[in-house]
Amino acid sequence: MNVHTASMTGTAMAYVSISGVRKTYGSPRGPVAALEGIDLQVREGEFVSILGPSGCGKSTLLKCIAGLEPTTAGQIVIDGRPLKGPPHDMGMVFQRDVLLDWRTILDNVLITAEFIGRKGPEVRARASALLARFGLGGFEDRHPWELSGGMRQRAAICRALLCDPKLLLMDEPFGALDAMTRDDLNLELARIWQDTRKTVVFITHGISEAVFLSDRVVMMDRNPGRIVEIIDIDLPRPRHLALRETPEFGRYVAHIRHLFASLGILKDDDPETGSGDHS
Amino acid sequence: MSDSNPLFASRTFRALHEVGMVVLLLAGVVVVWEAAVYVFKPAPLILPSPSGIWDEFLLAPAYFLRMSLFTLYTTLAGFVLAVVLGLGLAVGIVHSKFMERTVYTLLVALNSVPKVALAPLFVIWMGTGIEPKIAIALMLALFSVVIDAVLGLRSVDPDMVNLARASRASSFDILRKIRFPNALPSVFAGLKVAISFALVGAIVGEFVAGSEGLGFAILTAQGQFDTPRVFVCLILLGLLGTALFYVVEALERLLLPWHVSQRVPGGPGH
């Protein structure tokens, strides 16, 4: 098993380069450190998961990468350009699908193109093709409230992919779904990544989900939010659900589990903690 | 939706059923009222019978229609102005800290002042024509438009805005495509209150000064101790108010078919 320290090599190929990022919030009792000394390089075409307990600042980190939250200190460079506001060529998926109830599924997908002034039959055709690919072919004219949670999140992924972004940021996208739908979407996401090789930063609190999807898993701890370890996941691709029953897969999961246990985040007598995607 | 026909039919049936119940109740009241007047014979000055009120209406239907139309016109003018001004103010308040601290704070504070007390002042400023009446209707309706619109514009899922910002949307696009449609249910809640307030404002305006409208007609009838005429005006006012409310509600149904309160159950799920 390849264990790295927080700072990685291979800066030359980094698509996302985060160095020395700190983020503090003002609070009535003085500034609170949400992120401290974050260094992370994400290579082009790499799938990186950020894994940690709630309150470790992983979602804040993603919002910083997205240019939605300013950093207090440090630098984020995306595709060679220092970050000032949301970068070009980025798609985002949130934990809640945030589909707009007043738009049909197709129009919901099209909104990311509308925002950057792209319209016309080619965009619509692309949206339709994406929906069909995600098994939503017959639902273009439906409204979000007519769809199940899994279907809604698929539509949200289509929306993020519509403008073919190089960078895909996902903030616990499957956290609110039931275990079976989550497995299903994990597979679908793995397949999409296999086909498109987008650079993905994926936030999750599910250990096996992170191992299953990623090239690398970044583990964070809280108070302040910081990176404690980054591991490479050297498992063959394309990946199938059966991979999760292999001893190699189990070793990665166990390693991560032990790390979080040693940090006092996982307690063995508590069956709830950290078993997010093992139900 | 193609599969909604039986559901739609049952919804129409339910609506008709509700209307039927109300009509039945009102008919009962009229019958009891008529019988009571027949038995106890109160002076028509105190309580006229329903048939007496109807006869009074038939004496001069054109007069009552003209008065009703004037009040309707005043109400709608005040309402429409309140909607335009109110939505504009709400957008300003939500987008500018300065406007929030000044205009919004002032509006909320003023809301507790009994605004009808200002009516005589409007007459002094604008004369006895239709203008002060529209102004009073506007003033009464404005508050509920602004307050509910601000509430709606603010209560947007922050991730919805984040999604738009992540797609490099302009703040005008965020307002147009996300904040405003998202606020519409709340806006309509305000409009339903505002239309009733606009009618109150129109009547108050006519009470204070004027020579037209149902408020004026009530006041003159009272001066002549013509109680049946007062009742005709009151009933017309009631009909007008109810009709206006349902027009706004119909508009809401038309514009917000997606809202929770309007949905037809039975999505596919899986």
Contacts between the chains, C-beta under 8 A, distances in Angstrom:
chain1	res1	chain2	res2	distance
A	63	B	162	7.4
A	66	B	162	7.7
A	66	B	166	5.4
A	67	B	166	7.8
A	68	B	162	5.4
A	68	B	165	5.9
A	68	B	166	6.4
A	85	B	168	7.9
A	86	B	165	5.8
A	86	B	166	5.0
A	86	B	167	7.6
A	86	B	168	5.6
A	88	B	168	7.4
A	90	B	166	6.3
A	91	B	166	7.9
A	92	B	162	7.4
A	92	B	163	6.4
A	92	B	166	4.3
A	92	B	167	7.9
A	94	B	159	4.6
A	94	B	162	7.2
A	94	B	163	6.8
A	95	B	159	7.9
A	96	B	157	7.1
A	96	B	159	6.1
A	98	B	157	5.9
A	98	B	159	4.9
A	98	B	160	4.8
A	98	B	163	5.3
A	100	B	160	7.3
A	100	B	177	7.9
A	100	B	178	7.0
A	100	B	181	7.0
A	100	B	182	7.6
A	101	B	258	4.8
A	101	B	259	7.4
A	102	B	181	4.9
A	102	B	184	7.8
A	102	B	256	7.5
A	102	B	258	4.5
A	111	B	164	7.9
A	111	B	167	7.5
A	111	B	177	6.7
A	112	B	167	4.5
A	114	B	173	7.7
A	114	B	177	7.1
A	115	B	164	6.2
A	115	B	167	4.1
A	115	B	168	6.3
A	115	B	169	3.9
A	115	B	170	7.9
A	115	B	173	5.9
A	115	B	177	7.8
A	116	B	167	6.5
A	116	B	168	6.0
A	139	B	268	7.8
A	142	B	267	7.5
A	142	B	268	7.7
A	143	B	258	5.6
A	145	B	258	7.5
A	145	B	260	7.8
A	145	B	263	6.3
A	145	B	267	6.4
A	146	B	267	3.4
A	146	B	268	6.3
A	147	B	267	6.5
A	147	B	268	7.1
A	147	B	269	7.7
A	148	B	268	7.6
A	148	B	269	4.8
A	148	B	270	5.0
A	150	B	270	7.6
A	151	B	270	7.0
A	163	B	167	7.9
A	169	B	166	7.7
